[in-house]
């Protein structure tokens, strides 16, 4: 499962917990490659947007047993989340999501997934005329903060042997170096 999948599924679980909507009423928007009929209204879509880094990553190179140099990299990330409700009353569902972020059951979901949802914005009314009737649609955007950790072996020399003599400022410096991978 990719981090994008993890974030989207965590948000789906939060929405279902906050609203009591069925699994088929909380779907991914434009992301899972499945194009099909919309569920009956009301329903909510979840879309994971941009995932930029959030500050500098911490990088540590450590020798493991033997002669393997491993690079550990950890960094804060912030993903944008767009939640849209389609149908009458979905603005109320989005309000339940926005205010429910402090609920213990929802905080447990965030803790178990490592995804911290914050900064819920204003619920926007995007109701629009479709064909010959209005479709009620509402939108709520927020951020997901998480830590991305990566580990990789680093191809470097295992042994470096240096020999030679250093002289004062008037003499040349000659040092031979042997590198053994």
Secondary structure, DSSP 8 states (H G I E B T S, - for coil): --HHHHHHHHHHHHHHHHH---GGGEEESS-SS------SSSEEEEEEEEEEE-S--EEEEEE-SSS-EEEEEEEEEEEEEEEEEESTTHHHHHHHHHHHTTSHHHHHHHHHHT-EEE-----EE--EEETTEEE-EEEEEEEEEEEEEEEEEE---SEEEEEEE---TTS--EEEEEEE-
